[in-house]
Amino acid sequence: MNNPTILTLYIRVGCHLCEKMQQQLAELQQYHHFSLNIIDIDADNDLRMRYGGRIPVVAAGEQEICHYYLNEEAIRKHLKTH
């Protein structure tokens, strides 16, 4: 089996949208083969500057897939092509 695609979820502690997206991604993992890294942007000044007001953000490497709300179609499309 191929190595799973790695997605990164950029969050902020206490962010209700972040918590919701993390839960939705966990549910998607039951049906799609991907690994999820969760990173708190407040632990890194560069990330805080980059993503500050746009969290949660789902990315694959440098490619942003969605932010604020989960876009399942965009994630499925990315997973299908990678």
mmCIF file of the N, C-alpha and C atoms, coordinates in Angstrom:
data_MODEL
# 
_entry.id   MODEL 
# 
loop_
_atom_site.group_PDB 
_atom_site.id 
_atom_site.type_symbol 
_atom_site.label_atom_id 
_atom_site.label_alt_id 
_atom_site.label_comp_id 
_atom_site.label_asym_id 
_atom_site.label_entity_id 
_atom_site.label_seq_id 
_atom_site.pdbx_PDB_ins_code 
_atom_site.Cartn_x 
_atom_site.Cartn_y 
_atom_site.Cartn_z 
_atom_site.occupancy 
_atom_site.B_iso_or_equiv 
_atom_site.pdbx_formal_charge 
_atom_site.auth_seq_id 
_atom_site.auth_comp_id 
_atom_site.auth_asym_id 
_atom_site.auth_atom_id 
_atom_site.pdbx_PDB_model_num 
ATOM 1   N N  . MET A 1 1  ? 0.841   -1.180 0.000  1.00 0.00 ? 1  MET A N  1 
ATOM 2   C CA . MET A 1 1  ? 0.000   0.000  0.000  1.00 0.00 ? 1  MET A CA 1 
ATOM 3   C C  . MET A 1 1  ? 0.887   1.244  0.000  1.00 0.00 ? 1  MET A C  1 
ATOM 4   N N  . ASN A 1 2  ? 0.497   2.248  -0.721 1.00 0.00 ? 2  ASN A N  1 
ATOM 5   C CA . ASN A 1 2  ? 1.260   3.489  -0.782 1.00 0.00 ? 2  ASN A CA 1 
ATOM 6   C C  . ASN A 1 2  ? 1.258   4.195  0.563  1.00 0.00 ? 2  ASN A C  1 
ATOM 7   N N  . ASN A 1 3  ? 2.299   5.008  0.762  1.00 0.00 ? 3  ASN A N  1 
ATOM 8   C CA . ASN A 1 3  ? 2.324   5.837  1.959  1.00 0.00 ? 3  ASN A CA 1 
ATOM 9   C C  . ASN A 1 3  ? 1.161   6.815  1.907  1.00 0.00 ? 3  ASN A C  1 
ATOM 10  N N  . PRO A 1 4  ? 0.564   7.100  3.059  1.00 0.00 ? 4  PRO A N  1 
ATOM 11  C CA . PRO A 1 4  ? -0.573  8.021  3.044  1.00 0.00 ? 4  PRO A CA 1 
ATOM 12  C C  . PRO A 1 4  ? -0.134  9.448  2.733  1.00 0.00 ? 4  PRO A C  1 
ATOM 13  N N  . THR A 1 5  ? -1.032  10.194 2.108  1.00 0.00 ? 5  THR A N  1 
ATOM 14  C CA . THR A 1 5  ? -0.825  11.621 1.919  1.00 0.00 ? 5  THR A CA 1 
ATOM 15  C C  . THR A 1 5  ? -0.825  12.262 3.298  1.00 0.00 ? 5  THR A C  1 
ATOM 16  N N  . ILE A 1 6  ? 0.035   13.237 3.492  1.00 0.00 ? 6  ILE A N  1 
ATOM 17  C CA . ILE A 1 6  ? 0.088   13.942 4.771  1.00 0.00 ? 6  ILE A CA 1 
ATOM 18  C C  . ILE A 1 6  ? -0.605  15.285 4.622  1.00 0.00 ? 6  ILE A C  1 
ATOM 19  N N  . LEU A 1 7  ? -1.645  15.484 5.419  1.00 0.00 ? 7  LEU A N  1 
ATOM 20  C CA . LEU A 1 7  ? -2.321  16.769 5.487  1.00 0.00 ? 7  LEU A CA 1 
ATOM 21  C C  . LEU A 1 7  ? -1.960  17.424 6.811  1.00 0.00 ? 7  LEU A C  1 
ATOM 22  N N  . THR A 1 8  ? -1.902  18.731 6.811  1.00 0.00 ? 8  THR A N  1 
ATOM 23  C CA . THR A 1 8  ? -1.613  19.482 8.023  1.00 0.00 ? 8  THR A CA 1 
ATOM 24  C C  . THR A 1 8  ? -2.797  20.373 8.340  1.00 0.00 ? 8  THR A C  1 
ATOM 25  N N  . LEU A 1 9  ? -3.225  20.325 9.587  1.00 0.00 ? 9  LEU A N  1 
ATOM 26  C CA . LEU A 1 9  ? -4.295  21.191 10.071 1.00 0.00 ? 9  LEU A CA 1 
ATOM 27  C C  . LEU A 1 9  ? -3.666  22.219 10.995 1.00 0.00 ? 9  LEU A C  1 
ATOM 28  N N  . TYR A 1 10 ? -3.724  23.473 10.590 1.00 0.00 ? 10 TYR A N  1 
ATOM 29  C CA . TYR A 1 10 ? -3.221  24.569 11.410 1.00 0.00 ? 10 TYR A CA 1 
ATOM 30  C C  . TYR A 1 10 ? -4.370  25.082 12.263 1.00 0.00 ? 10 TYR A C  1 
ATOM 31  N N  . ILE A 1 11 ? -4.130  25.114 13.579 1.00 0.00 ? 11 ILE A N  1 
ATOM 32  C CA . ILE A 1 11 ? -5.190  25.464 14.523 1.00 0.00 ? 11 ILE A CA 1 
ATOM 33  C C  . ILE A 1 11 ? -4.698  26.504 15.531 1.00 0.00 ? 11 ILE A C  1 
ATOM 34  N N  . ARG A 1 12 ? -5.617  26.905 16.362 1.00 0.00 ? 12 ARG A N  1 
ATOM 35  C CA . ARG A 1 12 ? -5.324  27.720 17.538 1.00 0.00 ? 12 ARG A CA 1 
ATOM 36  C C  . ARG A 1 12 ? -6.122  27.085 18.679 1.00 0.00 ? 12 ARG A C  1 
ATOM 37  N N  . VAL A 1 13 ? -5.500  26.907 19.832 1.00 0.00 ? 13 VAL A N  1 
ATOM 38  C CA . VAL A 1 13 ? -6.171  26.316 20.984 1.00 0.00 ? 13 VAL A CA 1 
ATOM 39  C C  . VAL A 1 13 ? -7.366  27.190 21.368 1.00 0.00 ? 13 VAL A C  1 
ATOM 40  N N  . GLY A 1 14 ? -8.498  26.541 21.612 1.00 0.00 ? 14 GLY A N  1 
ATOM 41  C CA . GLY A 1 14 ? -9.704  27.257 22.002 1.00 0.00 ? 14 GLY A CA 1 
ATOM 42  C C  . GLY A 1 14 ? -10.547 27.731 20.837 1.00 0.00 ? 14 GLY A C  1 
ATOM 43  N N  . CYS A 1 15 ? -10.146 27.409 19.623 1.00 0.00 ? 15 CYS A N  1 
ATOM 44  C CA . CYS A 1 15 ? -10.868 27.819 18.410 1.00 0.00 ? 15 CYS A CA 1 
ATOM 45  C C  . CYS A 1 15 ? -11.937 26.767 18.109 1.00 0.00 ? 15 CYS A C  1 
ATOM 46  N N  . HIS A 1 16 ? -13.211 27.156 18.197 1.00 0.00 ? 16 HIS A N  1 
ATOM 47  C CA . HIS A 1 16 ? -14.278 26.175 17.980 1.00 0.00 ? 16 HIS A CA 1 
ATOM 48  C C  . HIS A 1 16 ? -14.325 25.676 16.539 1.00 0.00 ? 16 HIS A C  1 
ATOM 49  N N  . LEU A 1 17 ? -13.995 26.538 15.562 1.00 0.00 ? 17 LEU A N  1 
ATOM 50  C CA . LEU A 1 17 ? -13.946 26.078 14.168 1.00 0.00 ? 17 LEU A CA 1 
ATOM 51  C C  . LEU A 1 17 ? -12.833 25.051 13.977 1.00 0.00 ? 17 LEU A C  1 
ATOM 52  N N  . CYS A 1 18 ? -11.721 25.264 14.686 1.00 0.00 ? 18 CYS A N  1 
ATOM 53  C CA . CYS A 1 18 ? -10.595 24.326 14.602 1.00 0.00 ? 18 CYS A CA 1 
ATOM 54  C C  . CYS A 1 18 ? -10.988 22.963 15.160 1.00 0.00 ? 18 CYS A C  1 
ATOM 55  N N  . GLU A 1 19 ? -11.662 22.974 16.305 1.00 0.00 ? 19 GLU A N  1 
ATOM 56  C CA . GLU A 1 19 ? -12.093 21.723 16.925 1.00 0.00 ? 19 GLU A CA 1 
ATOM 57  C C  . GLU A 1 19 ? -13.061 20.973 16.013 1.00 0.00 ? 19 GLU A C  1 
ATOM 58  N N  . LYS A 1 20 ? -13.977 21.710 15.406 1.00 0.00 ? 20 LYS A N  1 
ATOM 59  C CA . LYS A 1 20 ? -14.953 21.087 14.508 1.00 0.00 ? 20 LYS A CA 1 
ATOM 60  C C  . LYS A 1 20 ? -14.260 20.481 13.290 1.00 0.00 ? 20 LYS A C  1 
ATOM 61  N N  . MET A 1 21 ? -13.306 21.233 12.693 1.00 0.00 ? 21 MET A N  1 
ATOM 62  C CA . MET A 1 21 ? -12.618 20.721 11.511 1.00 0.00 ? 21 MET A CA 1 
ATOM 63  C C  . MET A 1 21 ? -11.772 19.500 11.864 1.00 0.00 ? 21 MET A C  1 
ATOM 64  N N  . GLN A 1 22 ? -11.142 19.519 13.030 1.00 0.00 ? 22 GLN A N  1 
ATOM 65  C CA . GLN A 1 22 ? -10.337 18.374 13.450 1.00 0.00 ? 22 GLN A CA 1 
ATOM 66  C C  . GLN A 1 22 ? -11.222 17.129 13.568 1.00 0.00 ? 22 GLN A C  1 
ATOM 67  N N  . GLN A 1 23 ? -12.399 17.281 14.128 1.00 0.00 ? 23 GLN A N  1 
ATOM 68  C CA . GLN A 1 23 ? -13.335 16.163 14.252 1.00 0.00 ? 23 GLN A CA 1 
ATOM 69  C C  . GLN A 1 23 ? -13.785 15.673 12.875 1.00 0.00 ? 23 GLN A C  1 
ATOM 70  N N  . GLN A 1 24 ? -14.089 16.595 11.968 1.00 0.00 ? 24 GLN A N  1 
ATOM 71  C CA . GLN A 1 24 ? -14.526 16.217 10.622 1.00 0.00 ? 24 GLN A CA 1 
ATOM 72  C C  . GLN A 1 24 ? -13.416 15.484 9.868  1.00 0.00 ? 24 GLN A C  1 
ATOM 73  N N  . LEU A 1 25 ? -12.186 15.935 10.037 1.00 0.00 ? 25 LEU A N  1 
ATOM 74  C CA . LEU A 1 25 ? -11.060 15.268 9.376  1.00 0.00 ? 25 LEU A CA 1 
ATOM 75  C C  . LEU A 1 25 ? -10.851 13.864 9.942  1.00 0.00 ? 25 LEU A C  1 
ATOM 76  N N  . ALA A 1 26 ? -11.023 13.713 11.248 1.00 0.00 ? 26 ALA A N  1 
ATOM 77  C CA . ALA A 1 26 ? -10.905 12.384 11.860 1.00 0.00 ? 26 ALA A CA 1 
ATOM 78  C C  . ALA A 1 26 ? -11.953 11.439 11.270 1.00 0.00 ? 26 ALA A C  1 
ATOM 79  N N  . GLU A 1 27 ? -13.150 11.951 11.040 1.00 0.00 ? 27 GLU A N  1 
ATOM 80  C CA . GLU A 1 27 ? -14.196 11.133 10.422 1.00 0.00 ? 27 GLU A CA 1 
ATOM 81  C C  . GLU A 1 27 ? -13.827 10.766 8.983  1.00 0.00 ? 27 GLU A C  1 
ATOM 82  N N  . LEU A 1 28 ? -13.269 11.720 8.240  1.00 0.00 ? 28 LEU A N  1 
ATOM 83  C CA . LEU A 1 28 ? -12.845 11.443 6.857  1.00 0.00 ? 28 LEU A CA 1 
ATOM 84  C C  . LEU A 1 28 ? -11.752 10.382 6.801  1.00 0.00 ? 28 LEU A C  1 
ATOM 85  N N  . GLN A 1 29 ? -10.888 10.349 7.823  1.00 0.00 ? 29 GLN A N  1 
ATOM 86  C CA . GLN A 1 29 ? -9.800  9.376  7.847  1.00 0.00 ? 29 GLN A CA 1 
ATOM 87  C C  . GLN A 1 29 ? -10.324 7.944  7.887  1.00 0.00 ? 29 GLN A C  1 
ATOM 88  N N  . GLN A 1 30 ? -11.551 7.755  8.325  1.00 0.00 ? 30 GLN A N  1 
ATOM 89  C CA . GLN A 1 30 ? -12.129 6.412  8.354  1.00 0.00 ? 30 GLN A CA 1 
ATOM 90  C C  . GLN A 1 30 ? -12.377 5.890  6.944  1.00 0.00 ? 30 GLN A C  1 
ATOM 91  N N  . TYR A 1 31 ? -12.495 6.796  5.978  1.00 0.00 ? 31 TYR A N  1 
ATOM 92  C CA . TYR A 1 31 ? -12.842 6.421  4.606  1.00 0.00 ? 31 TYR A CA 1 
ATOM 93  C C  . TYR A 1 31 ? -11.749 6.716  3.581  1.00 0.00 ? 31 TYR A C  1 
ATOM 94  N N  . HIS A 1 32 ? -10.798 7.556  3.960  1.00 0.00 ? 32 HIS A N  1 
ATOM 95  C CA . HIS A 1 32 ? -9.738  7.959  3.035  1.00 0.00 ? 32 HIS A CA 1 
ATOM 96  C C  . HIS A 1 32 ? -8.385  7.780  3.708  1.00 0.00 ? 32 HIS A C  1 
ATOM 97  N N  . HIS A 1 33 ? -7.406  7.396  2.912  1.00 0.00 ? 33 HIS A N  1 
ATOM 98  C CA . HIS A 1 33 ? -6.069  7.078  3.399  1.00 0.00 ? 33 HIS A CA 1 
ATOM 99  C C  . HIS A 1 33 ? -5.214  8.343  3.456  1.00 0.00 ? 33 HIS A C  1 
ATOM 100 N N  . PHE A 1 34 ? -5.154  8.989  4.634  1.00 0.00 ? 34 PHE A N  1 
ATOM 101 C CA . PHE A 1 34 ? -4.257  10.130 4.815  1.00 0.00 ? 34 PHE A CA 1 
ATOM 102 C C  . PHE A 1 34 ? -3.838  10.232 6.273  1.00 0.00 ? 34 PHE A C  1 
ATOM 103 N N  . SER A 1 35 ? -2.697  10.850 6.461  1.00 0.00 ? 35 SER A N  1 
ATOM 104 C CA . SER A 1 35 ? -2.169  11.110 7.788  1.00 0.00 ? 35 SER A CA 1 
ATOM 105 C C  . SER A 1 35 ? -2.413  12.582 8.102  1.00 0.00 ? 35 SER A C  1 
ATOM 106 N N  . LEU A 1 36 ? -2.658  12.893 9.366  1.00 0.00 ? 36 LEU A N  1 
ATOM 107 C CA . LEU A 1 36 ? -2.976  14.263 9.747  1.00 0.00 ? 36 LEU A CA 1 
ATOM 108 C C  . LEU A 1 36 ? -2.014  14.772 10.803 1.00 0.00 ? 36 LEU A C  1 
ATOM 109 N N  . ASN A 1 37 ? -1.331  15.865 10.484 1.00 0.00 ? 37 ASN A N  1 
ATOM 110 C CA . ASN A 1 37 ? -0.504  16.576 11.458 1.00 0.00 ? 37 ASN A CA 1 
ATOM 111 C C  . ASN A 1 37 ? -1.297  17.781 11.936 1.00 0.00 ? 37 ASN A C  1 
ATOM 112 N N  . ILE A 1 38 ? -1.314  18.000 13.239 1.00 0.00 ? 38 ILE A N  1 
ATOM 113 C CA . ILE A 1 38 ? -2.028  19.142 13.804 1.00 0.00 ? 38 ILE A CA 1 
ATOM 114 C C  . ILE A 1 38 ? -1.003  20.073 14.429 1.00 0.00 ? 38 ILE A C  1 
ATOM 115 N N  . ILE A 1 39 ? -1.023  21.334 13.986 1.00 0.00 ? 39 ILE A N  1 
ATOM 116 C CA . ILE A 1 39 ? -0.031  22.305 14.446 1.00 0.00 ? 39 ILE A CA 1 
ATOM 117 C C  . ILE A 1 39 ? -0.732  23.539 14.999 1.00 0.00 ? 39 ILE A C  1 
ATOM 118 N N  . ASP A 1 40 ? -0.359  23.907 16.223 1.00 0.00 ? 40 ASP A N  1 
ATOM 119 C CA . ASP A 1 40 ? -0.868  25.120 16.865 1.00 0.00 ? 40 ASP A CA 1 
ATOM 120 C C  . ASP A 1 40 ? -0.045  26.302 16.358 1.00 0.00 ? 40 ASP A C  1 
ATOM 121 N N  . ILE A 1 41 ? -0.685  27.214 15.650 1.00 0.00 ? 41 ILE A N  1 
ATOM 122 C CA . ILE A 1 41 ? 0.054   28.338 15.058 1.00 0.00 ? 41 ILE A CA 1 
ATOM 123 C C  . ILE A 1 41 ? 0.631   29.272 16.112 1.00 0.00 ? 41 ILE A C  1 
ATOM 124 N N  . ASP A 1 42 ? 0.070   29.268 17.323 1.00 0.00 ? 42 ASP A N  1 
ATOM 125 C CA . ASP A 1 42 ? 0.571   30.159 18.365 1.00 0.00 ? 42 ASP A CA 1 
ATOM 126 C C  . ASP A 1 42 ? 1.923   29.717 18.912 1.00 0.00 ? 42 ASP A C  1 
ATOM 127 N N  . ALA A 1 43 ? 2.363   28.517 18.559 1.00 0.00 ? 43 ALA A N  1 
ATOM 128 C CA . ALA A 1 43 ? 3.667   28.023 18.994 1.00 0.00 ? 43 ALA A CA 1 
ATOM 129 C C  . ALA A 1 43 ? 4.789   28.498 18.073 1.00 0.00 ? 43 ALA A C  1 
ATOM 130 N N  . ASP A 1 44 ? 4.443   29.186 16.978 1.00 0.00 ? 44 ASP A N  1 
ATOM 131 C CA . ASP A 1 44 ? 5.439   29.609 15.991 1.00 0.00 ? 44 ASP A CA 1 
ATOM 132 C C  . ASP A 1 44 ? 5.050   30.977 15.429 1.00 0.00 ? 44 ASP A C  1 
ATOM 133 N N  . ASN A 1 45 ? 5.906   31.968 15.645 1.00 0.00 ? 45 ASN A N  1 
ATOM 134 C CA . ASN A 1 45 ? 5.607   33.335 15.188 1.00 0.00 ? 45 ASN A CA 1 
ATOM 135 C C  . ASN A 1 45 ? 5.356   33.410 13.689 1.00 0.00 ? 45 ASN A C  1 
ATOM 136 N N  . ASP A 1 46 ? 6.138   32.686 12.896 1.00 0.00 ? 46 ASP A N  1 
ATOM 137 C CA . ASP A 1 46 ? 5.958   32.720 11.439 1.00 0.00 ? 46 ASP A CA 1 
ATOM 138 C C  . ASP A 1 46 ? 4.587   32.176 11.039 1.00 0.00 ? 46 ASP A C  1 
ATOM 139 N N  . LEU A 1 47 ? 4.184   31.079 11.665 1.00 0.00 ? 47 LEU A N  1 
ATOM 140 C CA . LEU A 1 47 ? 2.869   30.516 11.359 1.00 0.00 ? 47 LEU A CA 1 
ATOM 141 C C  . LEU A 1 47 ? 1.751   31.442 11.819 1.00 0.00 ? 47 LEU A C  1 
ATOM 142 N N  . ARG A 1 48 ? 1.946   32.068 12.966 1.00 0.00 ? 48 ARG A N  1 
ATOM 143 C CA . ARG A 1 48 ? 0.938   33.003 13.466 1.00 0.00 ? 48 ARG A CA 1 
ATOM 144 C C  . ARG A 1 48 ? 0.763   34.167 12.498 1.00 0.00 ? 48 ARG A C  1 
ATOM 145 N N  . MET A 1 49 ? 1.862   34.665 11.951 1.00 0.00 ? 49 MET A N  1 
ATOM 146 C CA . MET A 1 49 ? 1.797   35.759 10.975 1.00 0.00 ? 49 MET A CA 1 
ATOM 147 C C  . MET A 1 49 ? 1.157   35.278 9.667  1.00 0.00 ? 49 MET A C  1 
ATOM 148 N N  . ARG A 1 50 ? 1.488   34.070 9.265  1.00 0.00 ? 50 ARG A N  1 
ATOM 149 C CA . ARG A 1 50 ? 0.999   33.546 7.986  1.00 0.00 ? 50 ARG A CA 1 
ATOM 150 C C  . ARG A 1 50 ? -0.498  33.225 8.019  1.00 0.00 ? 50 ARG A C  1 
ATOM 151 N N  . TYR A 1 51 ? -0.944  32.580 9.110  1.00 0.00 ? 51 TYR A N  1 
ATOM 152 C CA . TYR A 1 51 ? -2.314  32.075 9.152  1.00 0.00 ? 51 TYR A CA 1 
ATOM 153 C C  . TYR A 1 51 ? -3.229  32.810 10.129 1.00 0.00 ? 51 TYR A C  1 
ATOM 154 N N  . GLY A 1 52 ? -2.680  33.666 10.951 1.00 0.00 ? 52 GLY A N  1 
ATOM 155 C CA . GLY A 1 52 ? -3.382  34.364 12.024 1.00 0.00 ? 52 GLY A CA 1 
ATOM 156 C C  . GLY A 1 52 ? -4.892  34.375 12.017 1.00 0.00 ? 52 GLY A C  1 
ATOM 157 N N  . GLY A 1 53 ? -5.509  35.101 11.099 1.00 0.00 ? 53 GLY A N  1 
ATOM 158 C CA . GLY A 1 53 ? -6.953  35.250 11.100 1.00 0.00 ? 53 GLY A CA 1 
ATOM 159 C C  . GLY A 1 53 ? -7.689  34.273 10.213 1.00 0.00 ? 53 GLY A C  1 
ATOM 160 N N  . ARG A 1 54 ? -6.971  33.308 9.613  1.00 0.00 ? 54 ARG A N  1 
ATOM 161 C CA . ARG A 1 54 ? -7.615  32.407 8.643  1.00 0.00 ? 54 ARG A CA 1 
ATOM 162 C C  . ARG A 1 54 ? -7.745  30.979 9.136  1.00 0.00 ? 54 ARG A C  1 
ATOM 163 N N  . ILE A 1 55 ? -7.516  30.731 10.387 1.00 0.00 ? 55 ILE A N  1 
ATOM 164 C CA . ILE A 1 55 ? -7.572  29.359 10.870 1.00 0.00 ? 55 ILE A CA 1 
ATOM 165 C C  . ILE A 1 55 ? -9.006  28.908 11.080 1.00 0.00 ? 55 ILE A C  1 
ATOM 166 N N  . PRO A 1 56 ? -9.261  27.639 11.033 1.00 0.00 ? 56 PRO A N  1 
ATOM 167 C CA . PRO A 1 56 ? -8.346  26.556 10.718 1.00 0.00 ? 56 PRO A CA 1 
ATOM 168 C C  . PRO A 1 56 ? -8.012  26.501 9.228  1.00 0.00 ? 56 PRO A C  1 
ATOM 169 N N  . VAL A 1 57 ? -6.825  25.984 8.958  1.00 0.00 ? 57 VAL A N  1 
ATOM 170 C CA . VAL A 1 57 ? -6.363  25.821 7.576  1.00 0.00 ? 57 VAL A CA 1 
ATOM 171 C C  . VAL A 1 57 ? -5.917  24.374 7.393  1.00 0.00 ? 57 VAL A C  1 
ATOM 172 N N  . VAL A 1 58 ? -6.359  23.755 6.301  1.00 0.00 ? 58 VAL A N  1 
ATOM 173 C CA . VAL A 1 58 ? -5.860  22.429 5.918  1.00 0.00 ? 58 VAL A CA 1 
ATOM 174 C C  . VAL A 1 58 ? -4.931  22.629 4.736  1.00 0.00 ? 58 VAL A C  1 
ATOM 175 N N  . ALA A 1 59 ? -3.733  22.057 4.842  1.00 0.00 ? 59 ALA A N  1 
ATOM 176 C CA . ALA A 1 59 ? -2.745  22.188 3.776  1.00 0.00 ? 59 ALA A CA 1 
ATOM 177 C C  . ALA A 1 59 ? -2.079  20.846 3.524  1.00 0.00 ? 59 ALA A C  1 
ATOM 178 N N  . ALA A 1 60 ? -1.533  20.732 2.322  1.00 0.00 ? 60 ALA A N  1 
ATOM 179 C CA . ALA A 1 60 ? -0.689  19.598 1.954  1.00 0.00 ? 60 ALA A CA 1 
ATOM 180 C C  . ALA A 1 60 ? 0.613   20.226 1.490  1.00 0.00 ? 60 ALA A C  1 
ATOM 181 N N  . GLY A 1 61 ? 1.626   20.140 2.329  1.00 0.00 ? 61 GLY A N  1 
ATOM 182 C CA . GLY A 1 61 ? 2.857   20.863 2.025  1.00 0.00 ? 61 GLY A CA 1 
ATOM 183 C C  . GLY A 1 61 ? 2.565   22.353 2.040  1.00 0.00 ? 61 GLY A C  1 
ATOM 184 N N  . GLU A 1 62 ? 2.936   23.039 0.978  1.00 0.00 ? 62 GLU A N  1 
ATOM 185 C CA . GLU A 1 62 ? 2.697   24.480 0.869  1.00 0.00 ? 62 GLU A CA 1 
ATOM 186 C C  . GLU A 1 62 ? 1.344   24.803 0.240  1.00 0.00 ? 62 GLU A C  1 
ATOM 187 N N  . GLN A 1 63 ? 0.635   23.782 -0.230 1.00 0.00 ? 63 GLN A N  1 
ATOM 188 C CA . GLN A 1 63 ? -0.646  23.998 -0.907 1.00 0.00 ? 63 GLN A CA 1 
ATOM 189 C C  . GLN A 1 63 ? -1.791  24.026 0.098  1.00 0.00 ? 63 GLN A C  1 
ATOM 190 N N  . GLU A 1 64 ? -2.459  25.169 0.189  1.00 0.00 ? 64 GLU A N  1 
ATOM 191 C CA . GLU A 1 64 ? -3.647  25.285 1.026  1.00 0.00 ? 64 GLU A CA 1 
ATOM 192 C C  . GLU A 1 64 ? -4.819  24.626 0.326  1.00 0.00 ? 64 GLU A C  1 
ATOM 193 N N  . ILE A 1 65 ? -5.534  23.785 1.044  1.00 0.00 ? 65 ILE A N  1 
ATOM 194 C CA . ILE A 1 65 ? -6.685  23.097 0.466  1.00 0.00 ? 65 ILE A CA 1 
ATOM 195 C C  . ILE A 1 65 ? -7.981  23.796 0.865  1.00 0.00 ? 65 ILE A C  1 
ATOM 196 N N  . CYS A 1 66 ? -8.097  24.174 2.127  1.00 0.00 ? 66 CYS A N  1 
ATOM 197 C CA . CYS A 1 66 ? -9.283  24.912 2.567  1.00 0.00 ? 66 CYS A CA 1 
ATOM 198 C C  . CYS A 1 66 ? -8.978  25.623 3.885  1.00 0.00 ? 66 CYS A C  1 
ATOM 199 N N  . HIS A 1 67 ? -9.806  26.609 4.200  1.00 0.00 ? 67 HIS A N  1 
ATOM 200 C CA . HIS A 1 67 ? -9.691  27.282 5.490  1.00 0.00 ? 67 HIS A CA 1 
ATOM 201 C C  . HIS A 1 67 ? -11.079 27.678 5.982  1.00 0.00 ? 67 HIS A C  1 
ATOM 202 N N  . TYR A 1 68 ? -11.159 27.969 7.265  1.00 0.00 ? 68 TYR A N  1 
ATOM 203 C CA . TYR A 1 68 ? -12.409 28.267 7.980  1.00 0.00 ? 68 TYR A CA 1 
ATOM 204 C C  . TYR A 1 68 ? -13.308 27.043 8.101  1.00 0.00 ? 68 TYR A C  1 
ATOM 205 N N  . TYR A 1 69 ? -13.733 26.480 6.960  1.00 0.00 ? 69 TYR A N  1 
ATOM 206 C CA . TYR A 1 69 ? -14.653 25.345 6.966  1.00 0.00 ? 69 TYR A CA 1 
ATOM 207 C C  . TYR A 1 69 ? -14.098 24.231 6.089  1.00 0.00 ? 69 TYR A C  1 
ATOM 208 N N  . LEU A 1 70 ? -14.394 22.996 6.469  1.00 0.00 ? 70 LEU A N  1 
ATOM 209 C CA . LEU A 1 70 ? -13.909 21.846 5.718  1.00 0.00 ? 70 LEU A CA 1 
ATOM 210 C C  . LEU A 1 70 ? -14.559 21.791 4.340  1.00 0.00 ? 70 LEU A C  1 
ATOM 211 N N  . ASN A 1 71 ? -13.722 21.680 3.325  1.00 0.00 ? 71 ASN A N  1 
ATOM 212 C CA . ASN A 1 71 ? -14.204 21.503 1.960  1.00 0.00 ? 71 ASN A CA 1 
ATOM 213 C C  . ASN A 1 71 ? -13.885 20.055 1.580  1.00 0.00 ? 71 ASN A C  1 
ATOM 214 N N  . GLU A 1 72 ? -14.842 19.163 1.861  1.00 0.00 ? 72 GLU A N  1 
ATOM 215 C CA . GLU A 1 72 ? -14.606 17.735 1.622  1.00 0.00 ? 72 GLU A CA 1 
ATOM 216 C C  . GLU A 1 72 ? -14.291 17.449 0.166  1.00 0.00 ? 72 GLU A C  1 
ATOM 217 N N  . GLU A 1 73 ? -14.953 18.130 -0.737 1.00 0.00 ? 73 GLU A N  1 
ATOM 218 C CA . GLU A 1 73 ? -14.710 17.905 -2.164 1.00 0.00 ? 73 GLU A CA 1 
ATOM 219 C C  . GLU A 1 73 ? -13.263 18.236 -2.525 1.00 0.00 ? 73 GLU A C  1 
ATOM 220 N N  . ALA A 1 74 ? -12.750 19.350 -2.025 1.00 0.00 ? 74 ALA A N  1 
ATOM 221 C CA . ALA A 1 74 ? -11.363 19.740 -2.314 1.00 0.00 ? 74 ALA A CA 1 
ATOM 222 C C  . ALA A 1 74 ? -10.380 18.737 -1.715 1.00 0.00 ? 74 ALA A C  1 
ATOM 223 N N  . ILE A 1 75 ? -10.669 18.244 -0.518 1.00 0.00 ? 75 ILE A N  1 
ATOM 224 C CA . ILE A 1 75 ? -9.783  17.262 0.109  1.00 0.00 ? 75 ILE A CA 1 
ATOM 225 C C  . ILE A 1 75 ? -9.822  15.949 -0.659 1.00 0.00 ? 75 ILE A C  1 
ATOM 226 N N  . ARG A 1 76 ? -11.003 15.483 -1.011 1.00 0.00 ? 76 ARG A N  1 
ATOM 227 C CA . ARG A 1 76 ? -11.106 14.241 -1.790 1.00 0.00 ? 76 ARG A CA 1 
ATOM 228 C C  . ARG A 1 76 ? -10.377 14.361 -3.126 1.00 0.00 ? 76 ARG A C  1 
ATOM 229 N N  . LYS A 1 77 ? -10.536 15.498 -3.775 1.00 0.00 ? 77 LYS A N  1 
ATOM 230 C CA . LYS A 1 77 ? -9.859  15.724 -5.056 1.00 0.00 ? 77 LYS A CA 1 
ATOM 231 C C  . LYS A 1 77 ? -8.347  15.680 -4.870 1.00 0.00 ? 77 LYS A C  1 
ATOM 232 N N  . HIS A 1 78 ? -7.852  16.330 -3.820 1.00 0.00 ? 78 HIS A N  1 
ATOM 233 C CA . HIS A 1 78 ? -6.412  16.321 -3.557 1.00 0.00 ? 78 HIS A CA 1 
ATOM 234 C C  . HIS A 1 78 ? -5.930  14.891 -3.288 1.00 0.00 ? 78 HIS A C  1 
ATOM 235 N N  . LEU A 1 79 ? -6.652  14.164 -2.454 1.00 0.00 ? 79 LEU A N  1 
ATOM 236 C CA . LEU A 1 79 ? -6.246  12.797 -2.115 1.00 0.00 ? 79 LEU A CA 1 
ATOM 237 C C  . LEU A 1 79 ? -6.259  11.885 -3.336 1.00 0.00 ? 79 LEU A C  1 
ATOM 238 N N  . LYS A 1 80 ? -7.202  12.100 -4.217 1.00 0.00 ? 80 LYS A N  1 
ATOM 239 C CA . LYS A 1 80 ? -7.318  11.273 -5.421 1.00 0.00 ? 80 LYS A CA 1 
ATOM 240 C C  . LYS A 1 80 ? -6.145  11.498 -6.376 1.00 0.00 ? 80 LYS A C  1 
ATOM 241 N N  . THR A 1 81 ? -5.618  12.707 -6.406 1.00 0.00 ? 81 THR A N  1 
ATOM 242 C CA . THR A 1 81 ? -4.548  13.040 -7.347 1.00 0.00 ? 81 THR A CA 1 
ATOM 243 C C  . THR A 1 81 ? -3.150  12.935 -6.741 1.00 0.00 ? 81 THR A C  1 
ATOM 244 N N  . HIS A 1 82 ? -3.050  12.582 -5.456 1.00 0.00 ? 82 HIS A N  1 
ATOM 245 C CA . HIS A 1 82 ? -1.724  12.489 -4.822 1.00 0.00 ? 82 HIS A CA 1 
ATOM 246 C C  . HIS A 1 82 ? -1.513  11.158 -4.165 1.00 0.00 ? 82 HIS A C  1 
# 
